[in-house]
């Protein structure tokens, strides 16, 4: 019996600590990723709103300084 492996093997305290640290790291990474994804979504919605509002505005009147299509290059 002394040479046979024991059936009472467990990871012990250090196994639990290692698993807990990995679970905590996963939780923090997922929380950070969700915040970044939410922020990215808000930014894209804001850019889309700006583009739509810019498209709905009437075109600006050309001024003397604004080059026209047929004007020769200086």
PDB file of N, H, CA, C and O in Angstrom:
ATOM      1  N   UNK A   1       0.805  -1.192   0.000  1.00  0.00           N
ATOM      2  CA  UNK A   1       0.000   0.000   0.000  1.00  0.00           C
ATOM      3  C   UNK A   1       0.849   1.257   0.000  1.00  0.00           C
ATOM      4  O   UNK A   1       0.381   2.308  -0.439  1.00  0.00           O
ATOM      5  N   UNK A   2       2.035   1.184   0.461  1.00  0.00           N
ATOM      6  H   UNK A   2       2.415   0.330   0.817  1.00  0.00           H
ATOM      7  CA  UNK A   2       2.847   2.398   0.553  1.00  0.00           C
ATOM      8  C   UNK A   2       3.218   2.942  -0.822  1.00  0.00           C
ATOM      9  O   UNK A   2       3.411   4.150  -0.951  1.00  0.00           O
ATOM     10  N   UNK A   3       3.327   2.108  -1.854  1.00  0.00           N
ATOM     11  H   UNK A   3       3.170   1.126  -1.749  1.00  0.00           H
ATOM     12  CA  UNK A   3       3.720   2.555  -3.174  1.00  0.00           C
ATOM     13  C   UNK A   3       2.538   3.009  -4.038  1.00  0.00           C
ATOM     14  O   UNK A   3       2.750   3.635  -5.076  1.00  0.00           O
ATOM     15  N   UNK A   4       1.312   2.711  -3.637  1.00  0.00           N
ATOM     16  H   UNK A   4       1.139   2.202  -2.793  1.00  0.00           H
ATOM     17  CA  UNK A   4       0.138   3.046  -4.451  1.00  0.00           C
ATOM     18  C   UNK A   4      -0.242   4.520  -4.245  1.00  0.00           C
ATOM     19  O   UNK A   4      -0.113   5.041  -3.137  1.00  0.00           O
ATOM     20  N   UNK A   5      -0.709   5.195  -5.309  1.00  0.00           N
ATOM     21  H   UNK A   5      -0.813   4.772  -6.209  1.00  0.00           H
ATOM     22  CA  UNK A   5      -1.132   6.592  -5.152  1.00  0.00           C
ATOM     23  C   UNK A   5      -2.394   6.683  -4.303  1.00  0.00           C
ATOM     24  O   UNK A   5      -3.253   5.802  -4.336  1.00  0.00           O
ATOM     25  N   UNK A   6      -2.479   7.730  -3.572  1.00  0.00           N
ATOM     26  H   UNK A   6      -1.781   8.445  -3.546  1.00  0.00           H
ATOM     27  CA  UNK A   6      -3.609   7.929  -2.673  1.00  0.00           C
ATOM     28  C   UNK A   6      -4.818   8.437  -3.447  1.00  0.00           C
ATOM     29  O   UNK A   6      -4.670   9.212  -4.392  1.00  0.00           O
ATOM     30  N   UNK A   7      -5.995   8.013  -3.058  1.00  0.00           N
ATOM     31  H   UNK A   7      -6.116   7.384  -2.291  1.00  0.00           H
ATOM     32  CA  UNK A   7      -7.236   8.465  -3.694  1.00  0.00           C
ATOM     33  C   UNK A   7      -7.708   9.772  -3.072  1.00  0.00           C
ATOM     34  O   UNK A   7      -8.689  10.356  -3.532  1.00  0.00           O
ATOM     35  N   UNK A   8      -7.031  10.230  -2.046  1.00  0.00           N
ATOM     36  H   UNK A   8      -6.234   9.755  -1.673  1.00  0.00           H
ATOM     37  CA  UNK A   8      -7.445  11.423  -1.318  1.00  0.00           C
ATOM     38  C   UNK A   8      -6.604  12.642  -1.739  1.00  0.00           C
ATOM     39  O   UNK A   8      -6.127  13.384  -0.880  1.00  0.00           O
ATOM     40  N   UNK A   9      -6.421  12.850  -3.036  1.00  0.00           N
ATOM     41  H   UNK A   9      -6.809  12.247  -3.734  1.00  0.00           H
ATOM     42  CA  UNK A   9      -5.616  13.969  -3.518  1.00  0.00           C
ATOM     43  C   UNK A   9      -6.553  15.123  -3.846  1.00  0.00           C
ATOM     44  O   UNK A   9      -7.572  14.940  -4.511  1.00  0.00           O
ATOM     45  N   UNK A  10      -6.196  16.317  -3.371  1.00  0.00           N
ATOM     46  H   UNK A  10      -5.368  16.466  -2.830  1.00  0.00           H
ATOM     47  CA  UNK A  10      -6.992  17.506  -3.683  1.00  0.00           C
ATOM     48  C   UNK A  10      -6.045  18.662  -3.981  1.00  0.00           C
ATOM     49  O   UNK A  10      -4.881  18.622  -3.583  1.00  0.00           O
ATOM     50  N   UNK A  11      -6.525  19.691  -4.673  1.00  0.00           N
ATOM     51  H   UNK A  11      -7.471  19.724  -4.996  1.00  0.00           H
ATOM     52  CA  UNK A  11      -5.650  20.801  -5.002  1.00  0.00           C
ATOM     53  C   UNK A  11      -5.228  21.604  -3.778  1.00  0.00           C
ATOM     54  O   UNK A  11      -4.207  22.292  -3.814  1.00  0.00           O
ATOM     55  N   UNK A  12      -5.977  21.529  -2.726  1.00  0.00           N
ATOM     56  H   UNK A  12      -6.806  20.970  -2.697  1.00  0.00           H
ATOM     57  CA  UNK A  12      -5.594  22.210  -1.499  1.00  0.00           C
ATOM     58  C   UNK A  12      -5.870  23.709  -1.549  1.00  0.00           C
ATOM     59  O   UNK A  12      -6.566  24.213  -2.430  1.00  0.00           O
ATOM     60  N   UNK A  13      -5.304  24.387  -0.584  1.00  0.00           N
ATOM     61  H   UNK A  13      -4.738  23.978   0.131  1.00  0.00           H
ATOM     62  CA  UNK A  13      -5.535  25.825  -0.439  1.00  0.00           C
ATOM     63  C   UNK A  13      -4.952  26.604  -1.617  1.00  0.00           C
ATOM     64  O   UNK A  13      -5.577  27.546  -2.105  1.00  0.00           O
ATOM     65  N   UNK A  14      -3.751  26.216  -2.080  1.00  0.00           N
ATOM     66  H   UNK A  14      -3.244  25.451  -1.683  1.00  0.00           H
ATOM     67  CA  UNK A  14      -3.112  26.964  -3.165  1.00  0.00           C
ATOM     68  C   UNK A  14      -3.855  26.804  -4.483  1.00  0.00           C
ATOM     69  O   UNK A  14      -3.863  27.723  -5.302  1.00  0.00           O
ATOM     70  N   UNK A  15      -4.466  25.675  -4.697  1.00  0.00           N
ATOM     71  H   UNK A  15      -4.459  24.928  -4.033  1.00  0.00           H
ATOM     72  CA  UNK A  15      -5.287  25.482  -5.885  1.00  0.00           C
ATOM     73  C   UNK A  15      -6.516  26.388  -5.853  1.00  0.00           C
ATOM     74  O   UNK A  15      -6.890  26.978  -6.867  1.00  0.00           O
ATOM     75  N   UNK A  16      -7.133  26.491  -4.685  1.00  0.00           N
ATOM     76  H   UNK A  16      -6.829  26.012  -3.862  1.00  0.00           H
ATOM     77  CA  UNK A  16      -8.279  27.381  -4.529  1.00  0.00           C
ATOM     78  C   UNK A  16      -7.868  28.836  -4.754  1.00  0.00           C
ATOM     79  O   UNK A  16      -8.568  29.581  -5.439  1.00  0.00           O
ATOM     80  N   UNK A  17      -6.736  29.238  -4.179  1.00  0.00           N
ATOM     81  H   UNK A  17      -6.167  28.633  -3.623  1.00  0.00           H
ATOM     82  CA  UNK A  17      -6.260  30.620  -4.330  1.00  0.00           C
ATOM     83  C   UNK A  17      -5.983  30.926  -5.792  1.00  0.00           C
ATOM     84  O   UNK A  17      -6.352  31.994  -6.281  1.00  0.00           O
ATOM     85  N   UNK A  18      -5.338  30.000  -6.499  1.00  0.00           N
ATOM     86  H   UNK A  18      -5.039  29.133  -6.102  1.00  0.00           H
ATOM     87  CA  UNK A  18      -5.031  30.216  -7.910  1.00  0.00           C
ATOM     88  C   UNK A  18      -6.312  30.344  -8.732  1.00  0.00           C
ATOM     89  O   UNK A  18      -6.406  31.218  -9.594  1.00  0.00           O
ATOM     90  N   UNK A  19      -7.293  29.487  -8.477  1.00  0.00           N
ATOM     91  H   UNK A  19      -7.216  28.777  -7.777  1.00  0.00           H
ATOM     92  CA  UNK A  19      -8.562  29.546  -9.195  1.00  0.00           C
ATOM     93  C   UNK A  19      -9.304  30.842  -8.880  1.00  0.00           C
ATOM     94  O   UNK A  19      -9.894  31.447  -9.775  1.00  0.00           O
ATOM     95  N   UNK A  20      -9.281  31.270  -7.637  1.00  0.00           N
ATOM     96  H   UNK A  20      -8.802  30.779  -6.910  1.00  0.00           H
ATOM     97  CA  UNK A  20      -9.950  32.507  -7.240  1.00  0.00           C
ATOM     98  C   UNK A  20      -9.311  33.712  -7.919  1.00  0.00           C
ATOM     99  O   UNK A  20     -10.018  34.612  -8.373  1.00  0.00           O
ATOM    100  N   UNK A  21      -7.978  33.741  -7.994  1.00  0.00           N
ATOM    101  H   UNK A  21      -7.404  33.010  -7.625  1.00  0.00           H
ATOM    102  CA  UNK A  21      -7.284  34.854  -8.653  1.00  0.00           C
ATOM    103  C   UNK A  21      -7.634  34.885 -10.138  1.00  0.00           C
ATOM    104  O   UNK A  21      -7.873  35.961 -10.688  1.00  0.00           O
ATOM    105  N   UNK A  22      -7.669  33.731 -10.794  1.00  0.00           N
ATOM    106  H   UNK A  22      -7.475  32.858 -10.348  1.00  0.00           H
ATOM    107  CA  UNK A  22      -8.045  33.681 -12.205  1.00  0.00           C
ATOM    108  C   UNK A  22      -9.490  34.150 -12.414  1.00  0.00           C
ATOM    109  O   UNK A  22      -9.771  34.878 -13.366  1.00  0.00           O
ATOM    110  N   UNK A  23     -10.393  33.741 -11.542  1.00  0.00           N
ATOM    111  H   UNK A  23     -10.165  33.150 -10.768  1.00  0.00           H
ATOM    112  CA  UNK A  23     -11.788  34.163 -11.654  1.00  0.00           C
ATOM    113  C   UNK A  23     -11.923  35.664 -11.438  1.00  0.00           C
ATOM    114  O   UNK A  23     -12.697  36.320 -12.135  1.00  0.00           O
ATOM    115  N   UNK A  24     -11.189  36.210 -10.493  1.00  0.00           N
ATOM    116  H   UNK A  24     -10.560  35.677  -9.927  1.00  0.00           H
ATOM    117  CA  UNK A  24     -11.226  37.650 -10.238  1.00  0.00           C
ATOM    118  C   UNK A  24     -10.667  38.421 -11.431  1.00  0.00           C
ATOM    119  O   UNK A  24     -11.228  39.445 -11.821  1.00  0.00           O
ATOM    120  N   UNK A  25      -9.576  37.945 -12.009  1.00  0.00           N
ATOM    121  H   UNK A  25      -9.120  37.113 -11.691  1.00  0.00           H
ATOM    122  CA  UNK A  25      -8.998  38.600 -13.181  1.00  0.00           C
ATOM    123  C   UNK A  25      -9.978  38.558 -14.352  1.00  0.00           C
ATOM    124  O   UNK A  25     -10.119  39.550 -15.067  1.00  0.00           O
ATOM    125  N   UNK A  26     -10.652  37.440 -14.561  1.00  0.00           N
ATOM    126  H   UNK A  26     -10.538  36.634 -13.980  1.00  0.00           H
ATOM    127  CA  UNK A  26     -11.638  37.333 -15.628  1.00  0.00           C
ATOM    128  C   UNK A  26     -12.781  38.310 -15.412  1.00  0.00           C
ATOM    129  O   UNK A  26     -13.221  38.959 -16.361  1.00  0.00           O
ATOM    130  N   UNK A  27     -13.268  38.428 -14.186  1.00  0.00           N
ATOM    131  H   UNK A  27     -12.910  37.900 -13.415  1.00  0.00           H
ATOM    132  CA  UNK A  27     -14.349  39.366 -13.871  1.00  0.00           C
ATOM    133  C   UNK A  27     -13.930  40.805 -14.185  1.00  0.00           C
ATOM    134  O   UNK A  27     -14.691  41.555 -14.797  1.00  0.00           O
ATOM    135  N   UNK A  28     -12.722  41.189 -13.766  1.00  0.00           N
ATOM    136  H   UNK A  28     -12.104  40.580 -13.269  1.00  0.00           H
ATOM    137  CA  UNK A  28     -12.262  42.560 -14.003  1.00  0.00           C
ATOM    138  C   UNK A  28     -12.055  42.830 -15.494  1.00  0.00           C
ATOM    139  O   UNK A  28     -12.384  43.915 -15.973  1.00  0.00           O
ATOM    140  N   UNK A  29     -11.515  41.860 -16.232  1.00  0.00           N
ATOM    141  H   UNK A  29     -11.248  40.978 -15.843  1.00  0.00           H
ATOM    142  CA  UNK A  29     -11.332  42.025 -17.672  1.00  0.00           C
ATOM    143  C   UNK A  29     -12.668  42.158 -18.399  1.00  0.00           C
ATOM    144  O   UNK A  29     -12.794  42.982 -19.305  1.00  0.00           O
ATOM    145  N   UNK A  30     -13.655  41.372 -18.022  1.00  0.00           N
ATOM    146  H   UNK A  30     -13.553  40.703 -17.285  1.00  0.00           H
ATOM    147  CA  UNK A  30     -14.968  41.454 -18.658  1.00  0.00           C
ATOM    148  C   UNK A  30     -15.641  42.787 -18.353  1.00  0.00           C
ATOM    149  O   UNK A  30     -16.284  43.375 -19.223  1.00  0.00           O
ATOM    150  N   UNK A  31     -15.496  43.256 -17.137  1.00  0.00           N
ATOM    151  H   UNK A  31     -14.974  42.778 -16.431  1.00  0.00           H
ATOM    152  CA  UNK A  31     -16.075  44.550 -16.764  1.00  0.00           C
ATOM    153  C   UNK A  31     -15.434  45.674 -17.574  1.00  0.00           C
ATOM    154  O   UNK A  31     -16.132  46.568 -18.053  1.00  0.00           O
ATOM    155  N   UNK A  32     -14.122  45.635 -17.729  1.00  0.00           N
ATOM    156  H   UNK A  32     -13.556  44.909 -17.340  1.00  0.00           H
ATOM    157  CA  UNK A  32     -13.409  46.639 -18.502  1.00  0.00           C
ATOM    158  C   UNK A  32     -13.823  46.574 -19.977  1.00  0.00           C
ATOM    159  O   UNK A  32     -14.032  47.610 -20.608  1.00  0.00           O
ATOM    160  N   UNK A  33     -13.940  45.369 -20.523  1.00  0.00           N
ATOM    161  H   UNK A  33     -13.770  44.527 -20.011  1.00  0.00           H
ATOM    162  CA  UNK A  33     -14.325  45.221 -21.917  1.00  0.00           C
ATOM    163  C   UNK A  33     -15.734  45.758 -22.151  1.00  0.00           C
ATOM    164  O   UNK A  33     -15.972  46.427 -23.157  1.00  0.00           O
ATOM    165  N   UNK A  34     -16.663  45.484 -21.254  1.00  0.00           N
ATOM    166  H   UNK A  34     -16.469  44.941 -20.437  1.00  0.00           H
ATOM    167  CA  UNK A  34     -18.028  45.985 -21.404  1.00  0.00           C
ATOM    168  C   UNK A  34     -18.053  47.503 -21.374  1.00  0.00           C
ATOM    169  O   UNK A  34     -18.789  48.115 -22.148  1.00  0.00           O
ATOM    170  N   UNK A  35     -17.276  48.124 -20.510  1.00  0.00           N
ATOM    171  H   UNK A  35     -16.678  47.627 -19.882  1.00  0.00           H
ATOM    172  CA  UNK A  35     -17.226  49.585 -20.449  1.00  0.00           C
ATOM    173  C   UNK A  35     -16.676  50.153 -21.748  1.00  0.00           C
ATOM    174  O   UNK A  35     -17.197  51.146 -22.255  1.00  0.00           O
ATOM    175  N   UNK A  36     -15.637  49.544 -22.292  1.00  0.00           N
ATOM    176  H   UNK A  36     -15.213  48.737 -21.880  1.00  0.00           H
ATOM    177  CA  UNK A  36     -15.055  50.027 -23.553  1.00  0.00           C
ATOM    178  C   UNK A  36     -16.022  49.843 -24.717  1.00  0.00           C
ATOM    179  O   UNK A  36     -16.135  50.725 -25.567  1.00  0.00           O
ATOM    180  N   UNK A  37     -16.714  48.721 -24.768  1.00  0.00           N
ATOM    181  H   UNK A  37     -16.622  48.004 -24.077  1.00  0.00           H
ATOM    182  CA  UNK A  37     -17.682  48.488 -25.836  1.00  0.00           C
ATOM    183  C   UNK A  37     -18.833  49.492 -25.750  1.00  0.00           C
ATOM    184  O   UNK A  37     -19.279  50.008 -26.775  1.00  0.00           O
ATOM    185  N   UNK A  38     -19.315  49.772 -24.541  1.00  0.00           N
ATOM    186  H   UNK A  38     -18.953  49.353 -23.708  1.00  0.00           H
ATOM    187  CA  UNK A  38     -20.382  50.745 -24.351  1.00  0.00           C
ATOM    188  C   UNK A  38     -19.924  52.129 -24.801  1.00  0.00           C
ATOM    189  O   UNK A  38     -20.666  52.838 -25.481  1.00  0.00           O
ATOM    190  N   UNK A  39     -18.702  52.517 -24.423  1.00  0.00           N
ATOM    191  H   UNK A  39     -18.100  51.941 -23.870  1.00  0.00           H
ATOM    192  CA  UNK A  39     -18.146  53.815 -24.805  1.00  0.00           C
ATOM    193  C   UNK A  39     -18.007  53.905 -26.325  1.00  0.00           C
ATOM    194  O   UNK A  39     -18.313  54.939 -26.918  1.00  0.00           O
ATOM    195  N   UNK A  40     -17.548  52.831 -26.950  1.00  0.00           N
ATOM    196  H   UNK A  40     -17.299  51.990 -26.468  1.00  0.00           H
ATOM    197  CA  UNK A  40     -17.393  52.816 -28.400  1.00  0.00           C
ATOM    198  C   UNK A  40     -18.753  52.950 -29.084  1.00  0.00           C
ATOM    199  O   UNK A  40     -18.862  53.629 -30.105  1.00  0.00           O
ATOM    200  N   UNK A  41     -19.778  52.321 -28.544  1.00  0.00           N
ATOM    201  H   UNK A  41     -19.689  51.769 -27.715  1.00  0.00           H
ATOM    202  CA  UNK A  41     -21.121  52.414 -29.102  1.00  0.00           C
ATOM    203  C   UNK A  41     -21.656  53.834 -29.000  1.00  0.00           C
ATOM    204  O   UNK A  41     -22.257  54.340 -29.948  1.00  0.00           O
ATOM    205  N   UNK A  42     -21.442  54.484 -27.853  1.00  0.00           N
ATOM    206  H   UNK A  42     -20.953  54.073 -27.083  1.00  0.00           H
ATOM    207  CA  UNK A  42     -21.897  55.867 -27.692  1.00  0.00           C
ATOM    208  C   UNK A  42     -21.199  56.781 -28.679  1.00  0.00           C
ATOM    209  O   UNK A  42     -21.830  57.669 -29.252  1.00  0.00           O
ATOM    210  N   UNK A  43     -19.903  56.580 -28.887  1.00  0.00           N
ATOM    211  H   UNK A  43     -19.390  55.859 -28.421  1.00  0.00           H
ATOM    212  CA  UNK A  43     -19.154  57.425 -29.824  1.00  0.00           C
ATOM    213  C   UNK A  43     -19.654  57.244 -31.251  1.00  0.00           C
ATOM    214  O   UNK A  43     -19.792  58.223 -31.984  1.00  0.00           O
ATOM    215  N   UNK A  44     -19.927  56.011 -31.653  1.00  0.00           N
ATOM    216  H   UNK A  44     -19.815  55.216 -31.057  1.00  0.00           H
ATOM    217  CA  UNK A  44     -20.403  55.781 -33.015  1.00  0.00           C
ATOM    218  C   UNK A  44     -21.797  56.378 -33.212  1.00  0.00           C
ATOM    219  O   UNK A  44     -22.092  56.916 -34.279  1.00  0.00           O
ATOM    220  N   UNK A  45     -22.660  56.289 -32.188  1.00  0.00           N
ATOM    221  H   UNK A  45     -22.420  55.852 -31.321  1.00  0.00           H
ATOM    222  CA  UNK A  45     -23.976  56.906 -32.284  1.00  0.00           C
ATOM    223  C   UNK A  45     -23.862  58.416 -32.401  1.00  0.00           C
ATOM    224  O   UNK A  45     -24.597  59.031 -33.173  1.00  0.00           O
ATOM    225  N   UNK A  46     -22.955  59.024 -31.650  1.00  0.00           N
ATOM    226  H   UNK A  46     -22.357  58.525 -31.022  1.00  0.00           H
ATOM    227  CA  UNK A  46     -22.755  60.470 -31.717  1.00  0.00           C
ATOM    228  C   UNK A  46     -22.233  60.884 -33.090  1.00  0.00           C
ATOM    229  O   UNK A  46     -22.696  61.878 -33.649  1.00  0.00           O
ATOM    230  N   UNK A  47     -21.281  60.140 -33.637  1.00  0.00           N
ATOM    231  H   UNK A  47     -20.905  59.333 -33.183  1.00  0.00           H
ATOM    232  CA  UNK A  47     -20.777  60.443 -34.980  1.00  0.00           C
ATOM    233  C   UNK A  47     -21.877  60.323 -36.025  1.00  0.00           C
ATOM    234  O   UNK A  47     -21.949  61.131 -36.951  1.00  0.00           O
ATOM    235  N   UNK A  48     -22.729  59.322 -35.879  1.00  0.00           N
ATOM    236  H   UNK A  48     -22.670  58.666 -35.127  1.00  0.00           H
ATOM    237  CA  UNK A  48     -23.825  59.142 -36.816  1.00  0.00           C
ATOM    238  C   UNK A  48     -24.816  60.307 -36.709  1.00  0.00           C
ATOM    239  O   UNK A  48     -25.288  60.809 -37.729  1.00  0.00           O
ATOM    240  N   UNK A  49     -25.132  60.740 -35.487  1.00  0.00           N
ATOM    241  H   UNK A  49     -24.749  60.332 -34.658  1.00  0.00           H
ATOM    242  CA  UNK A  49     -26.029  61.889 -35.308  1.00  0.00           C
ATOM    243  C   UNK A  49     -25.433  63.144 -35.930  1.00  0.00           C
ATOM    244  O   UNK A  49     -26.146  63.913 -36.575  1.00  0.00           O
ATOM    245  N   UNK A  50     -24.135  63.359 -35.745  1.00  0.00           N
ATOM    246  H   UNK A  50     -23.555  62.734 -35.221  1.00  0.00           H
ATOM    247  CA  UNK A  50     -23.484  64.528 -36.327  1.00  0.00           C
ATOM    248  C   UNK A  50     -23.534  64.483 -37.857  1.00  0.00           C
ATOM    249  O   UNK A  50     -23.791  65.498 -38.506  1.00  0.00           O
ATOM    250  N   UNK A  51     -23.289  63.310 -38.422  1.00  0.00           N
ATOM    251  H   UNK A  51     -23.080  62.486 -37.896  1.00  0.00           H
ATOM    252  CA  UNK A  51     -23.313  63.178 -39.874  1.00  0.00           C
ATOM    253  C   UNK A  51     -24.722  63.424 -40.419  1.00  0.00           C
ATOM    254  O   UNK A  51     -24.880  64.069 -41.456  1.00  0.00           O
ATOM    255  N   UNK A  52     -25.738  62.916 -39.730  1.00  0.00           N
ATOM    256  H   UNK A  52     -25.609  62.392 -38.888  1.00  0.00           H
ATOM    257  CA  UNK A  52     -27.108  63.128 -40.177  1.00  0.00           C
ATOM    258  C   UNK A  52     -27.506  64.593 -40.078  1.00  0.00           C
ATOM    259  O   UNK A  52     -28.171  65.117 -40.971  1.00  0.00           O
ATOM    260  N   UNK A  53     -27.104  65.259 -38.997  1.00  0.00           N
ATOM    261  H   UNK A  53     -26.564  64.833 -38.271  1.00  0.00           H
ATOM    262  CA  UNK A  53     -27.460  66.667 -38.853  1.00  0.00           C
ATOM    263  C   UNK A  53     -26.709  67.520 -39.874  1.00  0.00           C
ATOM    264  O   UNK A  53     -27.251  68.505 -40.375  1.00  0.00           O
ATOM    265  N   UNK A  54     -25.474  67.150 -40.183  1.00  0.00           N
ATOM    266  H   UNK A  54     -25.034  66.350 -39.776  1.00  0.00           H
ATOM    267  CA  UNK A  54     -24.697  67.888 -41.177  1.00  0.00           C
ATOM    268  C   UNK A  54     -25.295  67.694 -42.566  1.00  0.00           C
ATOM    269  O   UNK A  54     -25.296  68.623 -43.374  1.00  0.00           O
ATOM    270  N   UNK A  55     -25.804  66.492 -42.851  1.00  0.00           N
ATOM    271  H   UNK A  55     -25.803  65.738 -42.194  1.00  0.00           H
ATOM    272  CA  UNK A  55     -26.403  66.204 -44.147  1.00  0.00           C
ATOM    273  C   UNK A  55     -27.738  66.920 -44.316  1.00  0.00           C
ATOM    274  O   UNK A  55     -28.115  67.272 -45.434  1.00  0.00           O
ATOM    275  N   UNK A  56     -28.456  67.138 -43.216  1.00  0.00           N
ATOM    276  H   UNK A  56     -28.150  66.852 -42.308  1.00  0.00           H
ATOM    277  CA  UNK A  56     -29.758  67.785 -43.314  1.00  0.00           C
ATOM    278  C   UNK A  56     -29.646  69.310 -43.395  1.00  0.00           C
ATOM    279  O   UNK A  56     -30.616  69.974 -43.761  1.00  0.00           O
ATOM    280  N   UNK A  57     -28.494  69.870 -43.065  1.00  0.00           N
ATOM    281  H   UNK A  57     -27.706  69.330 -42.769  1.00  0.00           H
ATOM    282  CA  UNK A  57     -28.311  71.320 -43.165  1.00  0.00           C
ATOM    283  C   UNK A  57     -28.211  71.724 -44.627  1.00  0.00           C
ATOM    284  O   UNK A  57     -27.685  70.967 -45.443  1.00  0.00           O
ATOM    285  N   UNK A  58     -28.713  72.918 -44.972  1.00  0.00           N
ATOM    286  H   UNK A  58     -29.140  73.533 -44.309  1.00  0.00           H
ATOM    287  CA  UNK A  58     -28.556  73.375 -46.353  1.00  0.00           C
ATOM    288  C   UNK A  58     -27.089  73.676 -46.638  1.00  0.00           C
ATOM    289  O   UNK A  58     -26.337  74.014 -45.723  1.00  0.00           O
ATOM    290  N   UNK A  59     -26.678  73.557 -47.890  1.00  0.00           N
ATOM    291  H   UNK A  59     -27.288  73.282 -48.633  1.00  0.00           H
ATOM    292  CA  UNK A  59     -25.263  73.825 -48.210  1.00  0.00           C
ATOM    293  C   UNK A  59     -24.936  75.285 -47.949  1.00  0.00           C
ATOM    294  O   UNK A  59     -25.781  76.163 -48.127  1.00  0.00           O
ATOM    295  N   UNK A  60     -23.729  75.534 -47.534  1.00  0.00           N
ATOM    296  H   UNK A  60     -23.043  74.822 -47.390  1.00  0.00           H
ATOM    297  CA  UNK A  60     -23.290  76.889 -47.215  1.00  0.00           C
ATOM    298  C   UNK A  60     -23.123  77.696 -48.495  1.00  0.00           C
ATOM    299  O   UNK A  60     -22.773  77.156 -49.544  1.00  0.00           O
ATOM    300  N   UNK A  61     -23.374  78.980 -48.395  1.00  0.00           N
ATOM    301  H   UNK A  61     -23.658  79.419 -47.543  1.00  0.00           H
ATOM    302  CA  UNK A  61     -23.189  79.886 -49.533  1.00  0.00           C
ATOM    303  C   UNK A  61     -21.692  80.027 -49.812  1.00  0.00           C
ATOM    304  O   UNK A  61     -20.910  80.199 -48.877  1.00  0.00           O
ATOM    305  N   UNK A  62     -21.285  79.957 -51.069  1.00  0.00           N
ATOM    306  H   UNK A  62     -21.920  79.817 -51.828  1.00  0.00           H
ATOM    307  CA  UNK A  62     -19.850  80.131 -51.368  1.00  0.00           C
ATOM    308  C   UNK A  62     -19.438  81.584 -51.144  1.00  0.00           C
ATOM    309  O   UNK A  62     -20.194  82.505 -51.451  1.00  0.00           O
ATOM    310  N   UNK A  63     -18.269  81.776 -50.622  1.00  0.00           N
ATOM    311  H   UNK A  63     -17.655  81.027 -50.373  1.00  0.00           H
ATOM    312  CA  UNK A  63     -17.737  83.116 -50.388  1.00  0.00           C
ATOM    313  C   UNK A  63     -16.660  83.400 -51.428  1.00  0.00           C
ATOM    314  O   UNK A  63     -16.335  82.544 -52.251  1.00  0.00           O
ATOM    315  N   UNK A  64     -16.124  84.584 -51.381  1.00  0.00           N
ATOM    316  H   UNK A  64     -16.388  85.279 -50.712  1.00  0.00           H
ATOM    317  CA  UNK A  64     -15.082  84.962 -52.338  1.00  0.00           C
ATOM    318  C   UNK A  64     -13.822  84.117 -52.157  1.00  0.00           C
ATOM    319  O   UNK A  64     -13.119  83.838 -53.128  1.00  0.00           O
ATOM    320  N   UNK A  65     -13.533  83.708 -50.914  1.00  0.00           N
ATOM    321  H   UNK A  65     -14.104  83.935 -50.125  1.00  0.00           H
ATOM    322  CA  UNK A  65     -12.323  82.945 -50.624  1.00  0.00           C
ATOM    323  C   UNK A  65     -12.468  81.467 -51.000  1.00  0.00           C
ATOM    324  O   UNK A  65     -11.469  80.768 -51.169  1.00  0.00           O
ATOM    325  N   UNK A  66     -13.707  80.996 -51.129  1.00  0.00           N
ATOM    326  H   UNK A  66     -14.518  81.564 -50.992  1.00  0.00           H
ATOM    327  CA  UNK A  66     -13.946  79.594 -51.436  1.00  0.00           C
ATOM    328  C   UNK A  66     -13.742  79.357 -52.932  1.00  0.00           C
ATOM    329  O   UNK A  66     -14.403  80.013 -53.737  1.00  0.00           O
ATOM    330  N   UNK A  67     -12.865  78.459 -53.332  1.00  0.00           N
ATOM    331  H   UNK A  67     -12.328  77.926 -52.678  1.00  0.00           H
ATOM    332  CA  UNK A  67     -12.643  78.200 -54.758  1.00  0.00           C
ATOM    333  C   UNK A  67     -13.865  77.523 -55.365  1.00  0.00           C
ATOM    334  O   UNK A  67     -14.455  76.646 -54.735  1.00  0.00           O
ATOM    335  N   UNK A  68     -14.244  77.901 -56.541  1.00  0.00           N
ATOM    336  H   UNK A  68     -13.764  78.613 -57.053  1.00  0.00           H
ATOM    337  CA  UNK A  68     -15.353  77.308 -57.270  1.00  0.00           C
ATOM    338  C   UNK A  68     -14.820  76.176 -58.143  1.00  0.00           C
ATOM    339  O   UNK A  68     -13.608  76.013 -58.289  1.00  0.00           O
ATOM    340  N   UNK A  69     -15.730  75.398 -58.721  1.00  0.00           N
ATOM    341  H   UNK A  69     -16.714  75.531 -58.603  1.00  0.00           H
ATOM    342  CA  UNK A  69     -15.318  74.244 -59.533  1.00  0.00           C
ATOM    343  C   UNK A  69     -14.540  74.652 -60.778  1.00  0.00           C
ATOM    344  O   UNK A  69     -13.548  74.008 -61.120  1.00  0.00           O
ATOM    345  N   UNK A  70     -14.969  75.700 -61.457  1.00  0.00           N
ATOM    346  H   UNK A  70     -15.775  76.223 -61.180  1.00  0.00           H
ATOM    347  CA  UNK A  70     -14.340  76.080 -62.706  1.00  0.00           C
ATOM    348  C   UNK A  70     -13.157  77.015 -62.547  1.00  0.00           C
ATOM    349  O   UNK A  70     -12.499  77.340 -63.535  1.00  0.00           O
ATOM    350  N   UNK A  71     -12.863  77.462 -61.308  1.00  0.00           N
ATOM    351  H   UNK A  71     -13.397  77.198 -60.505  1.00  0.00           H
ATOM    352  CA  UNK A  71     -11.770  78.403 -61.085  1.00  0.00           C
ATOM    353  C   UNK A  71     -10.412  77.737 -61.334  1.00  0.00           C
ATOM    354  O   UNK A  71     -10.197  76.591 -60.938  1.00  0.00           O
ATOM    355  N   UNK A  72      -9.509  78.452 -61.984  1.00  0.00           N
ATOM    356  H   UNK A  72      -9.684  79.383 -62.305  1.00  0.00           H
ATOM    357  CA  UNK A  72      -8.162  77.879 -62.157  1.00  0.00           C
ATOM    358  C   UNK A  72      -7.401  77.878 -60.828  1.00  0.00           C
ATOM    359  O   UNK A  72      -7.645  78.713 -59.957  1.00  0.00           O
ATOM    360  N   UNK A  73      -6.502  76.949 -60.694  1.00  0.00           N
ATOM    361  H   UNK A  73      -6.304  76.270 -61.402  1.00  0.00           H
ATOM    362  CA  UNK A  73      -5.683  76.874 -59.471  1.00  0.00           C
ATOM    363  C   UNK A  73      -4.720  78.031 -59.425  1.00  0.00           C
ATOM    364  O   UNK A  73      -4.194  78.414 -60.470  1.00  0.00           O
ATOM    365  N   UNK A  74      -4.457  78.614 -58.258  1.00  0.00           N
ATOM    366  H   UNK A  74      -4.884  78.303 -57.409  1.00  0.00           H
ATOM    367  CA  UNK A  74      -3.533  79.766 -58.158  1.00  0.00           C
ATOM    368  C   UNK A  74      -2.110  79.411 -58.428  1.00  0.00           C
ATOM    369  O   UNK A  74      -1.237  80.277 -58.378  1.00  0.00           O
TER     370      UNK A  74
END
